[in-house]
């Protein structure tokens, strides 16, 4: 999918030049020639990044940036002939991501845009990795307490989910019953065998993939990294 860029620039000739360059770099480009048009197109187009002039008719760039920030955290690069320190600082107080002073070389702007998008993608990927755990055919998404088997949702109770989450976080390692009790209930006087009951329920929900969870006799359980090579263990 092409990255989407919104260019808000009232000098149409300059805007079309930018459009040509960004299109040649593989971007999906939308133009706007005043602040109000720019904000409306931001809402409709939902761009990945915005290049925003300051000196715009109807709404100036500062107002547009303020409206955008009230809606989303989309990266914004301000483009302006205003180079005084107070002008630059005003932009940063509105949480813009970068600032280029006209005249500037278009390849520099393109490099800044690509850099911002790459950094944003890296942050999003990191958050996704932190929020999701996937081992073999089983995936869990932590923030919504959802589990998927072969991309199909399966319903787990909160306790079942947290038990499976811990096992998957430690995939390939043996988890003792004591450790599982400590993580889930933080209690020492609960009968350890309750873990076995929950494991049986989880295995049943996993169906043909129940052999992912191996019983380590007298110790606890292990979620296997390679199901095909894993022993079935005790059910």
C-alpha positions in Angstrom: 0.0 0.0 0.0 1.3 3.4 -0.9 2.1 5.9 1.9 -0.5 8.7 1.8 0.7 12.3 2.0 -1.4 15.5 2.2 0.3 18.7 1.0 -1.4 21.9 2.1 0.2 24.7 0.1 -1.5 27.8 -1.3 1.1 28.4 -4.1 -0.5 26.0 -6.6 2.6 25.9 -8.9 4.8 24.9 -6.0 2.2 22.4 -4.8 2.0 20.7 -8.1 5.8 20.4 -8.2 5.8 18.7 -4.8 3.0 16.4 -6.0 5.1 15.4 -9.0 8.1 14.6 -6.9 6.2 12.6 -4.2 4.2 10.7 -6.8 7.5 9.6 -8.4 8.7 8.4 -5.0 5.6 6.1 -4.7 3.3 8.3 -2.6 -0.4 8.7 -2.9 -0.7 12.5 -2.9 -3.6 14.8 -2.2 -3.3 18.6 -2.4 -5.1 21.4 -0.7 -4.7 25.2 -1.3 -6.1 26.7 1.8 -6.3 25.8 5.5 -10.0 24.9 5.6 -9.7 22.8 2.5 -6.6 21.2 3.9 -8.4 20.2 7.2 -11.4 18.8 5.3 -9.1 16.7 3.1 -7.2 15.6 6.2 -10.5 14.2 7.6 -11.5 12.6 4.3 -8.1 11.3 3.1 -6.7 10.2 6.5 -3.0 10.7 5.4 0.0 9.1 6.9 1.8 12.4 7.0 1.0 16.1 6.3 3.3 18.8 4.8 1.7 22.1 5.9 2.5 25.6 4.9 2.0 28.3 7.5 0.8 31.3 5.5 -2.5 29.9 4.2 -5.8 31.7 3.4 -9.0 31.0 5.4 -7.1 29.1 8.2 -3.4 29.6 8.7 -1.1 26.6 9.2 -1.0 27.0 13.0 -4.8 26.6 13.2 -4.8 23.6 10.9 -2.0 21.9 12.9 -4.0 22.6 16.1 -7.2 21.0 14.6 -5.2 18.0 13.3 -3.6 17.4 16.7 -7.1 17.5 18.3 -8.0 14.6 16.1 -4.9 12.5 15.6 -1.2 12.2 16.1 -0.4 12.2 12.4 3.1 13.4 11.6 3.3 17.0 10.5 6.1 18.8 8.7 5.7 22.6 8.5 6.9 24.4 5.4 7.3 28.2 5.6 9.3 31.3 4.7 8.9 32.4 8.3 12.2 31.6 9.8 12.2 33.7 13.0 12.8 31.8 16.2 9.3 32.6 17.5 7.7 31.2 14.4 9.5 28.0 14.6 8.9 27.6 18.3 5.2 28.3 17.8 5.0 25.4 15.4 6.7 23.0 17.9 4.4 24.1 20.7 1.6 22.7 18.5 3.5 19.3 18.5 4.6 19.4 14.9 7.3 16.8 14.0 9.6 18.8 11.8 10.1 22.3 10.2 11.6 23.3 6.9 12.3 26.9 5.9 11.6 28.0 2.3 13.3 27.9 0.0 14.4 24.3 0.6 15.6 21.4 -1.6 12.7 19.1 -2.3 14.9 15.9 -1.9 15.6 17.1 1.7 11.8 17.3 2.3 11.3 13.9 0.8 14.1 12.5 3.0 12.5 14.0 6.1 9.1 12.6 5.2 10.5 9.1 4.7 12.4 9.3 7.9 9.4 10.3 9.9 7.3 7.6 8.4 9.9 4.9 9.0 10.3 6.0 12.7 6.5 6.0 13.1 6.3 2.5 11.6 9.0 1.3 13.9 7.1 2.6 16.9 3.9 1.0 15.8 5.6 -2.3 15.0 7.2 -2.3 18.5 3.9 -1.6 20.2 2.2 -4.4 18.1 5.0 -6.9 19.1 4.5 -5.9 22.8 0.8 -6.4 22.5 0.7 -9.6 20.6 2.2 -13.0 21.3 2.1 -15.7 18.5 3.4 -19.2 18.8 2.6 -21.6 16.0 -1.1 -21.4 15.2 -2.0 -19.7 18.5 -2.0 -15.9 18.9 -3.1 -13.7 21.7 -3.8 -10.0 21.8 -3.2 -8.7 25.3 -5.1 -5.4 25.4 -8.4 -6.9 24.3 -8.0 -10.4 25.9 -8.5 -12.1 22.6 -7.1 -15.5 21.6 -7.0 -16.8 18.0 -6.4 -20.3 16.8 -5.6 -20.6 13.1 -6.9 -17.0 12.8 -10.2 -17.9 14.3 -11.2 -16.5 17.7 -11.7 -18.8 20.6 -13.3 -17.7 23.8 -11.3 -17.8 27.1 -12.2 -16.7 30.5 -9.9 -14.0 32.0 -8.1 -16.6 34.1 -7.7 -19.0 31.2 -6.4 -16.1 29.0 -3.8 -15.0 31.6 -2.6 -18.6 32.2 -2.2 -19.2 28.4 -0.5 -15.8 28.1 2.1 -16.7 30.7 2.7 -20.1 29.1 3.2 -18.5 25.7 5.4 -15.8 27.0 7.7 -18.6 28.3 7.2 -20.9 25.3 9.8 -23.6 25.3 10.4 -23.3 29.1 8.8 -25.3 31.8 6.5 -23.3 34.1 6.0 -24.8 37.6 2.6 -24.9 39.2 3.9 -22.7 42.0 5.0 -20.1 39.5 1.7 -20.1 37.7 -0.2 -19.8 40.9 2.0 -16.9 42.0 1.6 -15.1 38.7 -2.2 -15.5 38.4 -3.4 -15.3 42.0 -0.5 -14.2 44.1 -1.7 -16.7 46.7 0.2 -19.5 48.3 -2.6 -21.3 50.0 -4.6 -22.2 46.9 -4.5 -25.9 45.9 -1.9 -26.3 43.1 -4.1 -28.8 41.2 -6.4 -26.0 40.2 -3.9 -25.2 37.5 -4.5 -28.7 36.1 -8.2 -28.0 35.8 -7.6 -24.8 33.9 -5.0 -26.5 31.6 -7.6 -29.2 30.7 -10.1 -26.4 29.8 -7.5 -24.6 27.6 -6.5 -27.9 25.9 -10.1 -28.6 25.1 -10.5 -25.2 23.5 -7.3 -25.7 21.5 -8.8 -28.8 19.9 -6.4 -30.5 17.6 -3.6 -28.2 18.8 -4.0 -29.3 22.4 -0.6 -31.0 22.3 1.0 -27.5 22.3 0.8 -27.7 26.1 3.0 -30.5 27.5 2.7 -31.8 31.0 6.1 -32.0 32.8 5.2 -34.6 35.5 5.6 -33.5 39.0 6.6 -30.0 38.0 4.2 -28.1 35.8 3.6 -27.3 32.1 5.4 -26.1 29.0 4.0 -24.5 25.9 5.9 -26.0 23.0 7.5 -23.8 20.4 7.4 -26.6 17.7 4.1 -28.5 18.0 5.0 -31.1 15.4 8.0 -32.2 17.3 6.3 -31.9 20.7 5.2 -34.9 22.8 1.5 -34.9 23.7 2.1 -35.2 27.4 -0.7 -36.1 29.9 -4.2 -35.0 29.3 
